[in-house]
């Protein structure tokens, strides 16, 4: 459908069910077997998309795709090394060979190496940048070009509260974890790259948005961290499995057809302070 047809005031509207449906669409999720990735894959597959689960851990991705298929959902897996341009192109070509199109790309992978500034080497910084910056740019470019050629698509970059505000180091007291320096740099840059790509590919029908979540509850998190995090968040809790599913589906589907260049905060109000 052309832009002119989409903005016609007399054009009949679709139902909410139709707007949120991903029937017949193909969604690629990098980091799809990870903590957030599994829930995002669930949401996209449950809405009708064929989900391609991908990351460097081929076995984990295969297991995640198999779990979706056992539920009667459409899914497959493919290995991906975002540090290797040839691997990115191989993923794109494999998806197109199998499905002939790609409608959604979720950039959920993140390479973690290094810690606070005093415990991060130049090699650590270079390794994270190769994946989280260069790899992000390349996969977005190659998939956006294909989406533009087919008339549209949606790219969703998974950011973080720490791409918008500085860390609250107090919540990590009495724990062995902290917020690493590379994370602020990579996630902050992701937000503005999202805006740039949205402006560049928008005329071709490709939407690019960022979804920035807060902390997700998982096994093994230290109790001092959980207590401090809950106190610092207006909603008084960490995110649960369902909290990411609605927002990712919104940005992937036609429900957000007039949304691009946005950074959707899904953080329980953390950044509202």
C-alpha positions as CSV (number, residue, x, y, z in Angstrom):
1,X,0.0,0.0,0.0
2,X,1.4,3.4,-1.0
3,X,2.0,6.3,1.5
4,X,-0.8,8.2,-0.2
5,X,-3.3,5.4,0.3
6,X,-2.2,5.0,4.0
7,X,-3.0,8.7,4.8
8,X,-6.4,8.8,3.0
9,X,-8.9,10.2,5.6
10,X,-11.7,8.0,4.2
11,X,-9.6,4.7,4.2
12,X,-11.5,2.0,6.2
13,X,-9.7,1.2,9.5
14,X,-8.6,-2.3,10.5
15,X,-9.5,-4.0,13.8
16,X,-7.1,-4.1,16.6
17,X,-6.7,-7.8,16.1
18,X,-5.6,-7.2,12.5
19,X,-3.2,-4.4,13.5
20,X,-1.4,-6.7,16.0
21,X,-1.3,-9.8,13.8
22,X,2.0,-11.0,12.4
23,X,0.5,-13.8,10.3
24,X,2.7,-14.5,7.3
25,X,5.6,-12.4,8.5
26,X,9.2,-13.4,9.1
27,X,11.0,-12.1,12.2
28,X,14.7,-12.5,13.0
29,X,15.7,-12.1,16.6
30,X,19.4,-11.8,17.5
31,X,20.1,-13.0,21.0
32,X,16.9,-14.9,20.7
33,X,17.8,-17.6,23.2
34,X,18.8,-15.1,25.9
35,X,17.1,-13.8,29.0
36,X,15.0,-11.1,27.2
37,X,15.2,-12.8,23.8
38,X,13.2,-15.9,24.7
39,X,10.2,-13.8,25.8
40,X,10.5,-11.6,22.6
41,X,10.5,-14.7,20.4
42,X,7.5,-16.0,22.3
43,X,5.5,-12.8,21.6
44,X,6.3,-12.7,17.9
45,X,5.6,-16.3,17.3
46,X,2.4,-16.2,19.3
47,X,1.3,-13.3,17.1
48,X,1.7,-15.5,14.0
49,X,5.3,-14.7,12.7
50,X,7.8,-17.3,11.7
51,X,10.6,-16.5,14.2
52,X,14.3,-17.1,13.3
53,X,16.2,-17.5,16.6
54,X,19.8,-16.6,16.1
55,X,23.1,-15.9,18.1
56,X,26.6,-17.3,18.4
57,X,25.3,-20.2,20.5
58,X,23.8,-22.4,17.8
59,X,22.7,-25.2,20.3
60,X,20.8,-22.7,22.5
61,X,19.1,-21.2,19.5
62,X,18.1,-24.6,18.1
63,X,16.7,-25.5,21.5
64,X,14.7,-22.3,21.7
65,X,13.3,-22.8,18.2
66,X,12.4,-26.4,19.1
67,X,10.5,-25.2,22.2
68,X,8.4,-22.9,20.1
69,X,7.7,-25.6,17.5
70,X,6.6,-28.0,20.3
71,X,3.9,-25.4,21.1
72,X,2.7,-25.4,17.5
73,X,4.4,-22.1,16.6
74,X,6.6,-21.4,13.5
75,X,10.3,-21.1,14.3
76,X,13.7,-22.0,13.1
77,X,17.3,-21.2,14.1
78,X,20.5,-20.1,12.5
79,X,24.0,-19.3,13.9
80,X,25.2,-15.7,13.9
81,X,28.5,-14.1,14.8
82,X,28.0,-10.3,14.8
83,X,31.7,-9.8,14.9
84,X,31.9,-11.4,11.4
85,X,30.4,-9.5,8.4
86,X,30.3,-12.7,6.4
87,X,28.2,-14.4,9.1
88,X,25.7,-11.5,9.0
89,X,25.3,-11.8,5.2
90,X,25.0,-15.6,5.5
91,X,22.1,-15.2,7.9
92,X,20.3,-12.7,5.7
93,X,20.8,-14.9,2.6
94,X,19.6,-18.0,4.5
95,X,16.4,-16.2,5.7
96,X,15.7,-15.0,2.2
97,X,16.4,-18.4,0.6
98,X,13.9,-20.1,3.1
99,X,11.2,-17.4,3.2
100,X,11.8,-14.9,0.4
101,X,11.4,-11.9,2.7
102,X,12.1,-10.5,6.2
103,X,9.7,-8.3,7.9
104,X,11.1,-7.8,11.4
105,X,14.6,-7.6,12.8
106,X,15.1,-7.5,16.5
107,X,18.6,-6.5,17.5
108,X,18.8,-8.1,20.9
109,X,22.4,-9.5,21.0
110,X,25.0,-7.8,23.3
111,X,28.6,-8.8,23.8
112,X,29.7,-8.4,27.4
113,X,33.4,-8.0,28.1
114,X,34.9,-5.7,30.7
115,X,33.5,-4.0,33.8
116,X,33.9,-0.6,35.4
117,X,36.5,1.8,33.9
118,X,39.2,0.4,36.2
119,X,38.7,-3.1,35.1
120,X,38.2,-2.7,31.3
121,X,41.1,-3.0,29.0
122,X,41.5,-1.6,25.5
123,X,41.0,-5.2,24.2
124,X,37.8,-5.5,26.1
125,X,36.5,-2.2,24.7
126,X,37.4,-3.1,21.1
127,X,35.7,-6.5,21.4
128,X,32.5,-5.1,22.7
129,X,32.5,-2.3,20.1
130,X,33.0,-4.8,17.3
131,X,29.7,-6.5,18.1
132,X,27.6,-3.9,19.8
133,X,28.5,-1.1,17.5
134,X,29.9,-2.3,14.2
135,X,27.8,-5.5,14.1
136,X,24.7,-3.6,15.0
137,X,25.3,-1.2,12.2
138,X,26.0,-3.9,9.6
139,X,23.1,-6.2,10.4
140,X,20.7,-3.2,10.4
141,X,22.0,-2.0,7.1
142,X,21.9,-5.3,5.3
143,X,18.4,-6.2,6.6
144,X,17.1,-2.6,6.0
145,X,18.2,-2.7,2.4
146,X,16.2,-5.8,1.9
147,X,13.2,-4.5,3.7
148,X,13.3,-1.3,1.6
149,X,13.4,-3.4,-1.6
150,X,10.3,-5.3,-0.6
151,X,8.4,-2.1,0.5
152,X,8.9,-2.0,4.2
153,X,9.7,-3.6,7.5
154,X,10.4,-3.0,11.2
155,X,13.8,-2.9,13.0
156,X,13.7,-2.9,16.8
157,X,16.9,-2.2,18.7
158,X,17.0,-3.5,22.3
159,X,18.5,-0.7,24.3
160,X,18.5,-0.2,28.1
161,X,17.8,2.3,30.8
162,X,21.5,2.8,30.9
163,X,21.5,4.1,27.4
164,X,19.4,7.0,28.6
165,X,20.5,7.7,32.2
166,X,23.7,7.1,34.2
167,X,24.0,4.1,36.5
168,X,22.7,4.1,40.0
169,X,25.7,2.4,41.5
170,X,24.1,2.2,45.0
171,X,21.9,-0.7,43.9
172,X,25.0,-2.9,43.3
173,X,26.5,-2.4,46.8
174,X,27.2,-5.7,48.7
175,X,27.0,-7.6,45.4
176,X,29.6,-8.9,42.9
177,X,28.0,-7.1,40.0
178,X,28.0,-3.6,38.6
179,X,27.1,-1.7,35.5
180,X,30.0,-1.9,32.9
181,X,31.3,1.1,31.1
182,X,30.9,-0.3,27.6
183,X,27.2,-0.8,28.2
184,X,26.5,2.9,28.7
185,X,28.5,3.8,25.5
186,X,27.0,1.1,23.3
187,X,23.4,1.5,24.4
188,X,23.5,5.3,24.3
189,X,24.9,5.1,20.8
190,X,22.2,2.6,19.8
191,X,19.5,5.1,20.7
192,X,20.8,7.8,18.3
193,X,21.7,5.3,15.6
194,X,18.0,4.3,15.8
195,X,17.0,7.9,15.1
196,X,19.5,8.2,12.2
197,X,18.4,5.0,10.5
198,X,14.7,5.9,11.0
199,X,15.3,9.1,9.1
200,X,17.4,7.4,6.4
201,X,15.2,4.4,5.6
202,X,11.8,6.0,6.4
203,X,11.1,7.1,2.9
204,X,11.4,3.4,1.9
205,X,8.8,2.2,4.4
206,X,11.3,0.8,6.9
207,X,10.6,1.8,10.5
208,X,13.4,1.7,13.1
209,X,12.7,2.0,16.8
210,X,14.4,1.3,20.1
211,X,12.9,-0.5,23.0
212,X,14.8,0.2,26.3
213,X,13.9,-2.2,29.2
214,X,14.9,-2.0,32.8
215,X,16.0,-5.0,34.9
216,X,14.3,-8.4,34.3
217,X,13.8,-10.7,37.3
218,X,15.9,-13.9,36.9
219,X,17.3,-16.7,39.0
220,X,20.3,-16.1,41.1
221,X,20.0,-12.3,41.4
222,X,21.4,-11.2,44.8
223,X,18.8,-10.2,47.4
224,X,20.5,-6.8,48.2
225,X,20.3,-5.9,44.5
226,X,16.6,-6.9,44.3
227,X,15.7,-4.9,47.4
228,X,17.5,-1.8,46.3
229,X,16.2,-2.0,42.7
230,X,12.6,-2.3,43.9
231,X,13.0,0.7,46.1
232,X,14.4,2.8,43.3
233,X,11.6,1.9,40.8
234,X,8.2,3.7,40.9
235,X,6.3,0.4,40.2
236,X,8.3,-1.3,43.0
237,X,9.5,-4.4,41.0
238,X,11.6,-5.7,38.3
239,X,10.2,-6.7,34.9
240,X,8.6,-10.2,34.6
241,X,8.3,-12.4,31.5
242,X,5.1,-10.8,30.2
243,X,6.3,-7.2,30.5
244,X,8.4,-7.2,27.3
245,X,6.0,-9.1,25.1
246,X,3.4,-6.4,24.5
247,X,5.9,-3.6,23.7
248,X,7.9,-5.8,21.3
249,X,4.7,-6.9,19.5
250,X,3.5,-3.3,19.3
251,X,6.8,-2.1,17.6
252,X,6.9,-5.2,15.3
253,X,3.3,-4.9,14.1
254,X,1.2,-2.5,12.1
255,X,-0.2,-1.2,15.4
256,X,2.9,1.1,15.4
257,X,2.8,1.8,11.6
258,X,3.2,5.6,12.3
259,X,5.9,5.2,14.9
260,X,9.6,5.4,13.9
261,X,12.7,6.9,15.5
262,X,11.2,6.4,19.0
263,X,12.8,5.0,22.1
264,X,10.1,3.2,24.1
265,X,11.0,2.9,27.8
266,X,9.8,-0.3,29.4
267,X,11.3,0.2,32.9
268,X,8.7,0.5,35.6
269,X,9.2,4.2,35.7
270,X,13.0,4.0,36.4
271,X,13.8,6.9,34.0
272,X,10.8,9.0,35.1
273,X,12.8,10.3,38.1
